[in-house]
Amino acid sequence: MEKILVIGAAGQLGSELTKSLAELHGQEQVIATDLNEQARSKFDFCRFEVLDVMNQEKLKSLVKDEKITQIYHLAAVLSATGEQKPLFAWKLNMDSLLSVLELAREFKLNKVYWPSSIAVFGPNTPKIKTPQFVVKEPNTVYGISKQAGEQWCQYYFEKYGVDVRSLRYPGLIGYKSLPGGGTTDYAVDIYHKALAGEKFTCFLKEDSSLPMMYMPDAIKATIELMEAPKESIKVRSSYNLAGMSFTPKELFESIKKHHPDFEIEYQPDFRQQIADSWPDSIDDSQARADWNWSPDYDLDQMTTDILRNLPEYFP
Ligand code: AKB
């Protein structure tokens, strides 16, 4: 039986993934942790512990005392915040991953999950259908930390046999929690404004196409990757993963089908430069071949689902 530790459980991904892990493995088998004590109220379905991932001693005691067999390490400083606090972002993103990989080696954990991102790609990467193996050269601190992290994952797999698995997420869009500090986050905020009947000010240009994914697809991909037989995992850095690609204008038009009076204006800021350095679309054929990945949602299906469900979570 697995015993799973989720680090950064109260974040955008963790809030939904932790629930799916509890459903899959049993509520008693999952411990959710987060920096923030206030997050406790989100986790009435499993045990919750306050944990600063930089507190290596507490992390180690949890792994040892609770006989943890799998870690999902989701805590990170994202792209936009990372550009404001580069050294902090580097330290948190790298030190925390290395502590988790070391614990996985020392305690012979069964599996580790660590998210990477399309931010590993940079301005010299081919933008359309970006291949799995390609020049990267990221130019954000977040992207550099994810690229280095991918290599560390591969190193721990090859050198120590740590079964660490990873996905390069596109921008994730969900309605159950608010994201924080990302460049793709406009695509979450816009739904809140549409439902509030307010005009939306977009920090990207109208034609800035980025790879995106609806949260149910991201959860499905993560669980499928982690449940796949070890032999089928051929990529030990991180898998390309695609859902959909759209521009702010296309997203606005999808919402307007439901809210004809909705208005938008474009005021690009420093995040435009980050978006310009990332791909327009992703080739995920390796994930499709190795563990049968295929997404369920397109833009209009996502919009319909979010507009229907968001008011329950943010009345
Ligand atoms: C961000 O925008 O920083 C993240 C990401 C693409 O990894 N959502």
py3Dmol code that shows the C-alpha trace and the ligand (Angstrom):
import py3Dmol

protein = """\
ATOM      1  CA  MET A   1       0.000   0.000   0.000  1.00  0.00           C
ATOM      2  CA  GLU A   2       1.329   3.464  -0.944  1.00  0.00           C
ATOM      3  CA  LYS A   3       1.705   6.363   1.516  1.00  0.00           C
ATOM      4  CA  ILE A   4       1.750   9.648  -0.362  1.00  0.00           C
ATOM      5  CA  LEU A   5       3.129  13.032   0.655  1.00  0.00           C
ATOM      6  CA  VAL A   6       1.957  16.033  -1.375  1.00  0.00           C
ATOM      7  CA  ILE A   7       4.146  19.141  -1.015  1.00  0.00           C
ATOM      8  CA  GLY A   8       2.553  22.443  -2.028  1.00  0.00           C
ATOM      9  CA  ALA A   9      -0.892  20.820  -1.855  1.00  0.00           C
ATOM     10  CA  ALA A  10      -2.837  24.086  -1.582  1.00  0.00           C
ATOM     11  CA  GLY A  11      -1.610  25.455  -4.914  1.00  0.00           C
ATOM     12  CA  GLN A  12      -3.573  25.516  -8.156  1.00  0.00           C
ATOM     13  CA  LEU A  13      -2.592  21.980  -9.175  1.00  0.00           C
ATOM     14  CA  GLY A  14      -2.304  20.476  -5.677  1.00  0.00           C
ATOM     15  CA  SER A  15      -5.803  21.543  -4.639  1.00  0.00           C
ATOM     16  CA  GLU A  16      -7.267  19.243  -7.280  1.00  0.00           C
ATOM     17  CA  LEU A  17      -4.578  16.569  -7.595  1.00  0.00           C
ATOM     18  CA  THR A  18      -4.551  15.776  -3.845  1.00  0.00           C
ATOM     19  CA  LYS A  19      -8.276  14.973  -3.976  1.00  0.00           C
ATOM     20  CA  SER A  20      -7.765  12.605  -6.929  1.00  0.00           C
ATOM     21  CA  LEU A  21      -4.873  10.899  -5.141  1.00  0.00           C
ATOM     22  CA  ALA A  22      -7.045  10.389  -2.040  1.00  0.00           C
ATOM     23  CA  GLU A  23      -9.781   8.885  -4.233  1.00  0.00           C
ATOM     24  CA  LEU A  24      -7.304   6.584  -5.946  1.00  0.00           C
ATOM     25  CA  HIS A  25      -5.197   5.449  -2.991  1.00  0.00           C
ATOM     26  CA  GLY A  26      -7.536   6.037  -0.007  1.00  0.00           C
ATOM     27  CA  GLN A  27      -7.924   9.085   2.238  1.00  0.00           C
ATOM     28  CA  GLU A  28      -5.728   7.562   4.976  1.00  0.00           C
ATOM     29  CA  GLN A  29      -2.888   7.103   2.511  1.00  0.00           C
ATOM     30  CA  VAL A  30      -2.432  10.780   1.610  1.00  0.00           C
ATOM     31  CA  ILE A  31      -0.823  13.582   3.630  1.00  0.00           C
ATOM     32  CA  ALA A  32      -1.306  17.072   2.191  1.00  0.00           C
ATOM     33  CA  THR A  33       1.277  19.691   3.194  1.00  0.00           C
ATOM     34  CA  ASP A  34       1.542  23.400   2.531  1.00  0.00           C
ATOM     35  CA  LEU A  35       3.328  26.459   3.832  1.00  0.00           C
ATOM     36  CA  ASN A  36       0.071  28.074   4.754  1.00  0.00           C
ATOM     37  CA  GLU A  37      -1.877  27.022   7.888  1.00  0.00           C
ATOM     38  CA  GLN A  38      -5.030  28.573   6.409  1.00  0.00           C
ATOM     39  CA  ALA A  39      -4.956  25.905   3.723  1.00  0.00           C
ATOM     40  CA  ARG A  40      -5.965  23.311   6.342  1.00  0.00           C
ATOM     41  CA  SER A  41      -9.660  23.967   5.714  1.00  0.00           C
ATOM     42  CA  LYS A  42      -9.306  22.756   2.101  1.00  0.00           C
ATOM     43  CA  PHE A  43      -8.264  19.292   3.251  1.00  0.00           C
ATOM     44  CA  ASP A  44     -11.152  17.869   5.219  1.00  0.00           C
ATOM     45  CA  PHE A  45     -10.750  14.608   3.260  1.00  0.00           C
ATOM     46  CA  CYS A  46      -7.162  13.768   4.288  1.00  0.00           C
ATOM     47  CA  ARG A  47      -4.502  14.621   6.858  1.00  0.00           C
ATOM     48  CA  PHE A  48      -2.923  18.067   6.574  1.00  0.00           C
ATOM     49  CA  GLU A  49       0.447  19.270   7.925  1.00  0.00           C
ATOM     50  CA  VAL A  50       2.012  22.711   7.715  1.00  0.00           C
ATOM     51  CA  LEU A  51       5.361  22.301   5.940  1.00  0.00           C
ATOM     52  CA  ASP A  52       7.860  24.785   4.565  1.00  0.00           C
ATOM     53  CA  VAL A  53       9.596  22.726   1.886  1.00  0.00           C
ATOM     54  CA  MET A  54      12.860  24.510   2.774  1.00  0.00           C
ATOM     55  CA  ASN A  55      12.684  22.955   6.258  1.00  0.00           C
ATOM     56  CA  GLN A  56      14.654  19.844   5.363  1.00  0.00           C
ATOM     57  CA  GLU A  57      14.563  18.449   8.886  1.00  0.00           C
ATOM     58  CA  LYS A  58      10.773  18.493   9.107  1.00  0.00           C
ATOM     59  CA  LEU A  59      10.470  17.084   5.594  1.00  0.00           C
ATOM     60  CA  LYS A  60      12.819  14.250   6.466  1.00  0.00           C
ATOM     61  CA  SER A  61      10.971  13.409   9.710  1.00  0.00           C
ATOM     62  CA  LEU A  62       7.654  13.306   7.869  1.00  0.00           C
ATOM     63  CA  VAL A  63       9.054  10.929   5.246  1.00  0.00           C
ATOM     64  CA  LYS A  64      10.675   8.738   7.914  1.00  0.00           C
ATOM     65  CA  ASP A  65       7.977   8.745  10.606  1.00  0.00           C
ATOM     66  CA  GLU A  66       5.042   8.357   8.218  1.00  0.00           C
ATOM     67  CA  LYS A  67       6.804   5.714   6.106  1.00  0.00           C
ATOM     68  CA  ILE A  68       6.150   7.706   2.953  1.00  0.00           C
ATOM     69  CA  THR A  69       6.483   5.735  -0.320  1.00  0.00           C
ATOM     70  CA  GLN A  70       5.673   8.467  -2.893  1.00  0.00           C
ATOM     71  CA  ILE A  71       6.209  12.239  -2.967  1.00  0.00           C
ATOM     72  CA  TYR A  72       4.392  14.707  -5.229  1.00  0.00           C
ATOM     73  CA  HIS A  73       6.541  17.834  -5.014  1.00  0.00           C
ATOM     74  CA  LEU A  74       4.379  20.662  -6.381  1.00  0.00           C
ATOM     75  CA  ALA A  75       5.781  23.710  -4.542  1.00  0.00           C
ATOM     76  CA  ALA A  76       7.476  26.256  -6.833  1.00  0.00           C
ATOM     77  CA  VAL A  77       7.880  29.945  -7.578  1.00  0.00           C
ATOM     78  CA  LEU A  78       6.293  30.483 -11.045  1.00  0.00           C
ATOM     79  CA  SER A  79       7.489  32.531 -14.009  1.00  0.00           C
ATOM     80  CA  ALA A  80       6.222  36.058 -13.309  1.00  0.00           C
ATOM     81  CA  THR A  81       7.042  36.018  -9.572  1.00  0.00           C
ATOM     82  CA  GLY A  82      10.400  34.443 -10.395  1.00  0.00           C
ATOM     83  CA  GLU A  83      11.358  37.454 -12.508  1.00  0.00           C
ATOM     84  CA  GLN A  84      10.614  39.740  -9.530  1.00  0.00           C
ATOM     85  CA  LYS A  85      12.592  37.602  -7.069  1.00  0.00           C
ATOM     86  CA  PRO A  86      15.143  35.682  -9.161  1.00  0.00           C
ATOM     87  CA  LEU A  87      17.528  34.468  -6.453  1.00  0.00           C
ATOM     88  CA  PHE A  88      14.711  33.429  -4.152  1.00  0.00           C
ATOM     89  CA  ALA A  89      13.002  31.565  -7.025  1.00  0.00           C
ATOM     90  CA  TRP A  90      16.208  29.744  -7.933  1.00  0.00           C
ATOM     91  CA  LYS A  91      16.900  28.773  -4.315  1.00  0.00           C
ATOM     92  CA  LEU A  92      13.398  27.561  -3.557  1.00  0.00           C
ATOM     93  CA  ASN A  93      12.894  25.692  -6.829  1.00  0.00           C
ATOM     94  CA  MET A  94      16.299  23.985  -6.843  1.00  0.00           C
ATOM     95  CA  ASP A  95      16.937  23.327  -3.137  1.00  0.00           C
ATOM     96  CA  SER A  96      13.491  21.839  -2.631  1.00  0.00           C
ATOM     97  CA  LEU A  97      13.814  19.491  -5.613  1.00  0.00           C
ATOM     98  CA  LEU A  98      17.254  18.328  -4.514  1.00  0.00           C
ATOM     99  CA  SER A  99      16.003  17.647  -0.952  1.00  0.00           C
ATOM    100  CA  VAL A 100      13.142  15.562  -2.337  1.00  0.00           C
ATOM    101  CA  LEU A 101      15.403  13.613  -4.709  1.00  0.00           C
ATOM    102  CA  GLU A 102      17.882  12.958  -1.900  1.00  0.00           C
ATOM    103  CA  LEU A 103      15.106  11.697   0.380  1.00  0.00           C
ATOM    104  CA  ALA A 104      13.845   9.473  -2.437  1.00  0.00           C
ATOM    105  CA  ARG A 105      17.309   7.979  -2.751  1.00  0.00           C
ATOM    106  CA  GLU A 106      17.926   7.628   0.993  1.00  0.00           C
ATOM    107  CA  PHE A 107      14.522   6.133   1.856  1.00  0.00           C
ATOM    108  CA  LYS A 108      14.182   4.187  -1.403  1.00  0.00           C
ATOM    109  CA  LEU A 109      10.821   5.740  -2.228  1.00  0.00           C
ATOM    110  CA  ASN A 110       8.736   3.945  -4.845  1.00  0.00           C
ATOM    111  CA  LYS A 111       8.039   7.054  -6.939  1.00  0.00           C
ATOM    112  CA  VAL A 112       8.447  10.829  -7.085  1.00  0.00           C
ATOM    113  CA  TYR A 113       6.398  13.284  -9.144  1.00  0.00           C
ATOM    114  CA  TRP A 114       7.776  16.717 -10.018  1.00  0.00           C
ATOM    115  CA  PRO A 115       6.160  19.138 -12.494  1.00  0.00           C
ATOM    116  CA  SER A 116       8.157  20.841 -15.207  1.00  0.00           C
ATOM    117  CA  SER A 117       6.751  23.418 -17.617  1.00  0.00           C
ATOM    118  CA  ILE A 118       6.755  24.822 -21.155  1.00  0.00           C
ATOM    119  CA  ALA A 119       8.965  27.485 -19.525  1.00  0.00           C
ATOM    120  CA  VAL A 120      11.972  25.191 -20.179  1.00  0.00           C
ATOM    121  CA  PHE A 121      11.780  26.452 -23.785  1.00  0.00           C
ATOM    122  CA  GLY A 122      13.241  29.780 -24.819  1.00  0.00           C
ATOM    123  CA  PRO A 123      13.386  32.233 -27.725  1.00  0.00           C
ATOM    124  CA  ASN A 124      15.599  29.941 -29.845  1.00  0.00           C
ATOM    125  CA  THR A 125      13.242  26.969 -29.557  1.00  0.00           C
ATOM    126  CA  PRO A 126      11.053  26.224 -32.613  1.00  0.00           C
ATOM    127  CA  LYS A 127       7.643  27.626 -31.643  1.00  0.00           C
ATOM    128  CA  ILE A 128       5.201  25.516 -33.599  1.00  0.00           C
ATOM    129  CA  LYS A 129       4.667  21.936 -32.454  1.00  0.00           C
ATOM    130  CA  THR A 130       7.784  22.180 -30.291  1.00  0.00           C
ATOM    131  CA  PRO A 131       9.394  18.712 -30.262  1.00  0.00           C
ATOM    132  CA  GLN A 132      10.243  16.658 -27.162  1.00  0.00           C
ATOM    133  CA  PHE A 133      14.002  16.897 -27.747  1.00  0.00           C
ATOM    134  CA  VAL A 134      15.030  20.322 -28.973  1.00  0.00           C
ATOM    135  CA  VAL A 135      17.188  23.361 -28.147  1.00  0.00           C
ATOM    136  CA  LYS A 136      15.835  24.979 -24.954  1.00  0.00           C
ATOM    137  CA  GLU A 137      17.843  27.982 -23.667  1.00  0.00           C
ATOM    138  CA  PRO A 138      15.112  29.392 -21.365  1.00  0.00           C
ATOM    139  CA  ASN A 139      15.467  33.053 -20.424  1.00  0.00           C
ATOM    140  CA  THR A 140      13.413  33.203 -17.212  1.00  0.00           C
ATOM    141  CA  VAL A 141      14.689  32.089 -13.810  1.00  0.00           C
ATOM    142  CA  TYR A 142      11.687  29.796 -13.505  1.00  0.00           C
ATOM    143  CA  GLY A 143      12.497  28.232 -16.882  1.00  0.00           C
ATOM    144  CA  ILE A 144      16.186  27.821 -16.026  1.00  0.00           C
ATOM    145  CA  SER A 145      15.241  26.161 -12.726  1.00  0.00           C
ATOM    146  CA  LYS A 146      12.838  23.792 -14.507  1.00  0.00           C
ATOM    147  CA  GLN A 147      15.415  22.907 -17.153  1.00  0.00           C
ATOM    148  CA  ALA A 148      18.081  22.212 -14.515  1.00  0.00           C
ATOM    149  CA  GLY A 149      15.496  20.313 -12.458  1.00  0.00           C
ATOM    150  CA  GLU A 150      14.679  18.069 -15.404  1.00  0.00           C
ATOM    151  CA  GLN A 151      18.354  17.163 -15.738  1.00  0.00           C
ATOM    152  CA  TRP A 152      18.564  16.436 -12.002  1.00  0.00           C
ATOM    153  CA  CYS A 153      15.557  14.114 -12.279  1.00  0.00           C
ATOM    154  CA  GLN A 154      17.203  12.243 -15.134  1.00  0.00           C
ATOM    155  CA  TYR A 155      20.473  12.106 -13.163  1.00  0.00           C
ATOM    156  CA  TYR A 156      18.821  10.618 -10.057  1.00  0.00           C
ATOM    157  CA  PHE A 157      17.046   8.058 -12.235  1.00  0.00           C
ATOM    158  CA  GLU A 158      20.176   7.009 -14.112  1.00  0.00           C
ATOM    159  CA  LYS A 159      22.622   7.182 -11.215  1.00  0.00           C
ATOM    160  CA  TYR A 160      20.499   5.991  -8.275  1.00  0.00           C
ATOM    161  CA  GLY A 161      17.451   4.366  -9.889  1.00  0.00           C
ATOM    162  CA  VAL A 162      15.016   6.902  -8.356  1.00  0.00           C
ATOM    163  CA  ASP A 163      11.700   6.450 -10.217  1.00  0.00           C
ATOM    164  CA  VAL A 164      11.011  10.137 -10.742  1.00  0.00           C
ATOM    165  CA  ARG A 165       8.450  11.152 -13.366  1.00  0.00           C
ATOM    166  CA  SER A 166       7.614  14.563 -14.767  1.00  0.00           C
ATOM    167  CA  LEU A 167       5.418  16.503 -17.205  1.00  0.00           C
ATOM    168  CA  ARG A 168       6.054  19.818 -18.930  1.00  0.00           C
ATOM    169  CA  TYR A 169       2.708  21.421 -18.181  1.00  0.00           C
ATOM    170  CA  PRO A 170       1.301  24.098 -20.455  1.00  0.00           C
ATOM    171  CA  GLY A 171      -0.608  26.931 -18.732  1.00  0.00           C
ATOM    172  CA  LEU A 172      -3.108  25.228 -16.410  1.00  0.00           C
ATOM    173  CA  ILE A 173      -6.653  26.531 -16.193  1.00  0.00           C
ATOM    174  CA  GLY A 174      -9.039  25.513 -13.426  1.00  0.00           C
ATOM    175  CA  TYR A 175     -11.954  27.022 -11.537  1.00  0.00           C
ATOM    176  CA  LYS A 176     -11.487  25.532  -8.073  1.00  0.00           C
ATOM    177  CA  SER A 177      -8.630  27.762  -6.915  1.00  0.00           C
ATOM    178  CA  LEU A 178      -6.780  30.896  -7.937  1.00  0.00           C
ATOM    179  CA  PRO A 179      -3.344  30.572  -9.504  1.00  0.00           C
ATOM    180  CA  GLY A 180      -0.462  32.778  -8.400  1.00  0.00           C
ATOM    181  CA  GLY A 181       2.471  34.338 -10.171  1.00  0.00           C
ATOM    182  CA  GLY A 182       2.270  32.729 -13.616  1.00  0.00           C
ATOM    183  CA  THR A 183       2.292  34.238 -17.120  1.00  0.00           C
ATOM    184  CA  THR A 184      -0.581  32.040 -18.298  1.00  0.00           C
ATOM    185  CA  ASP A 185      -2.773  33.043 -15.333  1.00  0.00           C
ATOM    186  CA  TYR A 186      -4.664  35.647 -17.365  1.00  0.00           C
ATOM    187  CA  ALA A 187      -6.594  32.694 -18.783  1.00  0.00           C
ATOM    188  CA  VAL A 188      -7.987  31.963 -15.293  1.00  0.00           C
ATOM    189  CA  ASP A 189      -8.640  35.561 -14.204  1.00  0.00           C
ATOM    190  CA  ILE A 190     -10.618  36.312 -17.364  1.00  0.00           C
ATOM    191  CA  TYR A 191     -13.418  33.891 -16.362  1.00  0.00           C
ATOM    192  CA  HIS A 192     -13.769  35.575 -12.938  1.00  0.00           C
ATOM    193  CA  LYS A 193     -14.144  38.971 -14.603  1.00  0.00           C
ATOM    194  CA  ALA A 194     -16.650  37.679 -17.179  1.00  0.00           C
ATOM    195  CA  LEU A 195     -18.846  36.209 -14.446  1.00  0.00           C
ATOM    196  CA  ALA A 196     -18.560  39.375 -12.342  1.00  0.00           C
ATOM    197  CA  GLY A 197     -19.774  41.399 -15.354  1.00  0.00           C
ATOM    198  CA  GLU A 198     -16.542  43.439 -15.389  1.00  0.00           C
ATOM    199  CA  LYS A 199     -14.274  44.493 -18.236  1.00  0.00           C
ATOM    200  CA  PHE A 200     -11.064  42.425 -18.386  1.00  0.00           C
ATOM    201  CA  THR A 201      -7.636  44.030 -18.760  1.00  0.00           C
ATOM    202  CA  CYS A 202      -5.283  41.495 -20.327  1.00  0.00           C
ATOM    203  CA  PHE A 203      -1.541  41.724 -19.618  1.00  0.00           C
ATOM    204  CA  LEU A 204      -0.732  39.937 -22.920  1.00  0.00           C
ATOM    205  CA  LYS A 205      -1.335  41.061 -26.516  1.00  0.00           C
ATOM    206  CA  GLU A 206      -4.457  39.796 -28.272  1.00  0.00           C
ATOM    207  CA  ASP A 207      -2.522  37.505 -30.642  1.00  0.00           C
ATOM    208  CA  SER A 208      -0.139  35.931 -28.124  1.00  0.00           C
ATOM    209  CA  SER A 209      -0.711  32.207 -28.617  1.00  0.00           C
ATOM    210  CA  LEU A 210       0.329  29.884 -25.783  1.00  0.00           C
ATOM    211  CA  PRO A 211      -0.104  26.176 -25.014  1.00  0.00           C
ATOM    212  CA  MET A 212      -2.791  25.668 -22.351  1.00  0.00           C
ATOM    213  CA  MET A 213      -4.606  22.819 -20.623  1.00  0.00           C
ATOM    214  CA  TYR A 214      -7.836  22.422 -18.696  1.00  0.00           C
ATOM    215  CA  MET A 215      -7.237  21.118 -15.169  1.00  0.00           C
ATOM    216  CA  PRO A 216      -9.167  17.820 -15.533  1.00  0.00           C
ATOM    217  CA  ASP A 217      -6.809  16.922 -18.404  1.00  0.00           C
ATOM    218  CA  ALA A 218      -3.757  17.871 -16.307  1.00  0.00           C
ATOM    219  CA  ILE A 219      -4.960  15.666 -13.426  1.00  0.00           C
ATOM    220  CA  LYS A 220      -5.686  12.809 -15.824  1.00  0.00           C
ATOM    221  CA  ALA A 221      -2.220  13.096 -17.405  1.00  0.00           C
ATOM    222  CA  THR A 222      -0.487  13.170 -14.017  1.00  0.00           C
ATOM    223  CA  ILE A 223      -2.302  10.109 -12.684  1.00  0.00           C
ATOM    224  CA  GLU A 224      -1.837   8.188 -15.940  1.00  0.00           C
ATOM    225  CA  LEU A 225       1.879   8.969 -16.009  1.00  0.00           C
ATOM    226  CA  MET A 226       2.320   7.920 -12.372  1.00  0.00           C
ATOM    227  CA  GLU A 227       0.274   4.720 -12.802  1.00  0.00           C
ATOM    228  CA  ALA A 228       2.020   3.656 -16.030  1.00  0.00           C
ATOM    229  CA  PRO A 229       4.351   0.647 -15.805  1.00  0.00           C
ATOM    230  CA  LYS A 230       7.956   1.649 -15.180  1.00  0.00           C
ATOM    231  CA  GLU A 231       9.155   0.106 -18.474  1.00  0.00           C
ATOM    232  CA  SER A 232       6.887   2.359 -20.530  1.00  0.00           C
ATOM    233  CA  ILE A 233       8.408   5.572 -19.137  1.00  0.00           C
ATOM    234  CA  LYS A 234      11.093   6.327 -21.738  1.00  0.00           C
ATOM    235  CA  VAL A 235      11.639  10.004 -20.881  1.00  0.00           C
ATOM    236  CA  ARG A 236      13.239  10.652 -17.498  1.00  0.00           C
ATOM    237  CA  SER A 237      13.724  14.398 -17.852  1.00  0.00           C
ATOM    238  CA  SER A 238      10.112  15.481 -18.494  1.00  0.00           C
ATOM    239  CA  TYR A 239       7.393  14.751 -21.069  1.00  0.00           C
ATOM    240  CA  ASN A 240       5.977  17.327 -23.486  1.00  0.00           C
ATOM    241  CA  LEU A 241       2.222  17.551 -22.900  1.00  0.00           C
ATOM    242  CA  ALA A 242      -0.359  19.339 -25.050  1.00  0.00           C
ATOM    243  CA  GLY A 243      -4.003  20.195 -24.511  1.00  0.00           C
ATOM    244  CA  MET A 244      -4.958  23.198 -26.633  1.00  0.00           C
ATOM    245  CA  SER A 245      -3.382  26.459 -27.827  1.00  0.00           C
ATOM    246  CA  PHE A 246      -5.153  29.802 -28.009  1.00  0.00           C
ATOM    247  CA  THR A 247      -4.617  33.563 -27.978  1.00  0.00           C
ATOM    248  CA  PRO A 248      -6.277  35.981 -25.515  1.00  0.00           C
ATOM    249  CA  LYS A 249      -8.568  37.071 -28.364  1.00  0.00           C
ATOM    250  CA  GLU A 250      -9.678  33.504 -29.078  1.00  0.00           C
ATOM    251  CA  LEU A 251     -10.359  32.936 -25.382  1.00  0.00           C
ATOM    252  CA  PHE A 252     -12.307  36.197 -25.178  1.00  0.00           C
ATOM    253  CA  GLU A 253     -14.414  35.117 -28.178  1.00  0.00           C
ATOM    254  CA  SER A 254     -15.127  31.742 -26.625  1.00  0.00           C
ATOM    255  CA  ILE A 255     -16.426  33.483 -23.462  1.00  0.00           C
ATOM    256  CA  LYS A 256     -18.413  36.023 -25.486  1.00  0.00           C
ATOM    257  CA  LYS A 257     -20.543  33.200 -26.906  1.00  0.00           C
ATOM    258  CA  HIS A 258     -21.989  32.942 -23.360  1.00  0.00           C
ATOM    259  CA  HIS A 259     -21.596  36.594 -22.263  1.00  0.00           C
ATOM    260  CA  PRO A 260     -22.183  38.776 -25.358  1.00  0.00           C
ATOM    261  CA  ASP A 261     -21.597  42.040 -23.425  1.00  0.00           C
ATOM    262  CA  PHE A 262     -18.198  41.000 -22.080  1.00  0.00           C
ATOM    263  CA  GLU A 263     -15.412  43.511 -22.853  1.00  0.00           C
ATOM    264  CA  ILE A 264     -11.618  43.274 -22.979  1.00  0.00           C
ATOM    265  CA  GLU A 265      -8.690  45.658 -23.333  1.00  0.00           C
ATOM    266  CA  TYR A 266      -5.037  44.799 -23.852  1.00  0.00           C
ATOM    267  CA  GLN A 267      -2.269  46.341 -21.748  1.00  0.00           C
ATOM    268  CA  PRO A 268       0.809  44.137 -22.221  1.00  0.00           C
ATOM    269  CA  ASP A 269       3.367  44.344 -19.388  1.00  0.00           C
ATOM    270  CA  PHE A 270       6.641  42.524 -18.561  1.00  0.00           C
ATOM    271  CA  ARG A 271       4.849  39.185 -18.855  1.00  0.00           C
ATOM    272  CA  GLN A 272       4.513  39.714 -22.630  1.00  0.00           C
ATOM    273  CA  GLN A 273       8.255  39.155 -22.987  1.00  0.00           C
ATOM    274  CA  ILE A 274       7.997  35.891 -21.059  1.00  0.00           C
ATOM    275  CA  ALA A 275       5.086  34.732 -23.254  1.00  0.00           C
ATOM    276  CA  ASP A 276       7.042  35.692 -26.396  1.00  0.00           C
ATOM    277  CA  SER A 277       9.856  33.359 -25.362  1.00  0.00           C
ATOM    278  CA  TRP A 278       7.547  30.316 -25.048  1.00  0.00           C
ATOM    279  CA  PRO A 279       6.151  28.009 -27.765  1.00  0.00           C
ATOM    280  CA  ASP A 280       2.811  28.514 -29.533  1.00  0.00           C
ATOM    281  CA  SER A 281       2.065  24.796 -29.572  1.00  0.00           C
ATOM    282  CA  ILE A 282       3.592  21.540 -28.338  1.00  0.00           C
ATOM    283  CA  ASP A 283       4.252  18.161 -29.961  1.00  0.00           C
ATOM    284  CA  ASP A 284       3.382  15.544 -27.340  1.00  0.00           C
ATOM    285  CA  SER A 285       3.658  12.452 -29.561  1.00  0.00           C
ATOM    286  CA  GLN A 286       6.178  10.826 -27.190  1.00  0.00           C
ATOM    287  CA  ALA A 287       3.677  10.933 -24.295  1.00  0.00           C
ATOM    288  CA  ARG A 288       0.949   9.615 -26.604  1.00  0.00           C
ATOM    289  CA  ALA A 289       3.189   6.721 -27.705  1.00  0.00           C
ATOM    290  CA  ASP A 290       4.674   5.783 -24.316  1.00  0.00           C
ATOM    291  CA  TRP A 291       1.634   5.926 -22.007  1.00  0.00           C
ATOM    292  CA  ASN A 292      -1.319   6.582 -24.340  1.00  0.00           C
ATOM    293  CA  TRP A 293      -1.840  10.232 -23.502  1.00  0.00           C
ATOM    294  CA  SER A 294      -4.726  12.070 -25.141  1.00  0.00           C
ATOM    295  CA  PRO A 295      -6.564  15.173 -23.856  1.00  0.00           C
ATOM    296  CA  ASP A 296     -10.369  15.462 -23.595  1.00  0.00           C
ATOM    297  CA  TYR A 297     -11.054  19.214 -23.681  1.00  0.00           C
ATOM    298  CA  ASP A 298     -10.877  21.895 -26.354  1.00  0.00           C
ATOM    299  CA  LEU A 299     -11.324  25.634 -25.757  1.00  0.00           C
ATOM    300  CA  ASP A 300     -15.120  25.837 -26.086  1.00  0.00           C
ATOM    301  CA  GLN A 301     -15.718  22.722 -23.976  1.00  0.00           C
ATOM    302  CA  MET A 302     -13.488  24.178 -21.260  1.00  0.00           C
ATOM    303  CA  THR A 303     -15.244  27.550 -21.356  1.00  0.00           C
ATOM    304  CA  THR A 304     -18.703  25.973 -21.022  1.00  0.00           C
ATOM    305  CA  ASP A 305     -17.565  23.840 -18.096  1.00  0.00           C
ATOM    306  CA  ILE A 306     -15.831  26.692 -16.245  1.00  0.00           C
ATOM    307  CA  LEU A 307     -18.677  29.169 -16.652  1.00  0.00           C
ATOM    308  CA  ARG A 308     -21.090  26.543 -15.343  1.00  0.00           C
ATOM    309  CA  ASN A 309     -19.009  25.512 -12.302  1.00  0.00           C
ATOM    310  CA  LEU A 310     -16.965  28.527 -11.190  1.00  0.00           C
ATOM    311  CA  PRO A 311     -19.786  30.328  -9.277  1.00  0.00           C
ATOM    312  CA  GLU A 312     -20.047  27.406  -6.833  1.00  0.00           C
ATOM    313  CA  TYR A 313     -16.397  27.902  -5.798  1.00  0.00           C
ATOM    314  CA  PHE A 314     -16.301  31.721  -5.953  1.00  0.00           C
ATOM    315  CA  PRO A 315     -19.888  32.813  -5.232  1.00  0.00           C
TER     316      PRO A 315
END
"""
ligand_1 = """\
8
AKB
C 3.506 30.074 -15.549
O 2.838 30.779 -16.314
O 4.523 30.446 -14.965
C 3.069 28.634 -15.372
C 3.742 27.724 -16.329
C 3.451 27.803 -17.775
O 4.513 26.902 -15.928
N 1.647 28.533 -15.502
"""
view = py3Dmol.view(width=600, height=400)
view.addModel(protein, "pdb")
view.setStyle({"model": 0}, {"cartoon": {"style": "trace"}})
view.addModel(ligand_1, "xyz")
view.setStyle({"model": 1}, {"stick": {}})
view.zoomTo()
view.show()
